[in-house]
Amino acid sequence: MQVTLTEKAAQQVHKHLLKRGSGVGVRLGVKTSGCSGLAYTLEFVDETTSEDKLFEYFGATVVIDPKSLIYLDGTELDFVREGLNEGFKFNNPNVKAQCGCGESFNI
């Protein structure tokens, strides 16, 4: 099981950790939410647990709890700019459907 980061996403993780002044990496996860059932979570972390799975790309660490990894296996985290908007984008091959607003998904 694996999750990857693009180079652009890794650069943004480094940028945000530098701005925060601390941190191990970025934690990706899923939670029950929205009309389709699941929503992504993303937060910067200062500590990991013994259960966490860690992946490193371009010097940036991705931290994932085992329950979320089932839903995120094969996902690529990218950082995109679309017009005036920019942000992290989850490219998850497991997604079967998304809600119209793009906030939630199901597998």
Beta strands, then each sheet from edge to edge (+ up, - down):
strand 1: 4-5
strand 2: 25-33
strand 3: 37-45
strand 4: 53-57
strand 5: 60-64
strand 6: 76-82
strand 7: 85-91
strand 8: 97-98
strand 9: 105-106
sheet 1: 1+ 6+ 7-
sheet 2: 3+ 2- 5- 4+
sheet 3: 8+ 9-
end
